[in-house]
Amino acid sequence: MQQACLLLFFNGVSLRQIAKRNLLSRSTVSRWIKRLKEQFELHGFYLKSCLPILGYYSSFAQFWKNCLNQMPLAKTMLMLNNLGVIIP
């Protein structure tokens, strides 16, 4: 569910529309995006070391859109966790 919402956001869908489509509160979707943005530099550093192709994407949206095309969000977060990054 979270990955689907993030991909919609990265493809330009508004928070309101994402929340409505997925029967979630707007604040939940907003919180997911905010947390991902807050950790972007840290996550990006570790993920680029594992998947060098991600180094081509410097913006938050492009990076995550391409990362999620490479592997599911759950696998991405597991990889980060295994690398020692704290995942909330």
C-alpha angles and dihedrals in degrees: 000000000000093000092049090052093047092050091051090051092049089051092057103263113145122247090243093054093045092052092047094048093049099037093242132129117262089234091058093053091043091051092052091052094043092053092048090050092049091055097038097110094047095043091044093052094053097039093049089055089056098037108030092186087073088067088079091068117071102165120085095237097044092046095052095039090056094040091054089049088057097048141350120275092245092055091045092053091046089052091051091047091051089052090056099260113141110238116197 
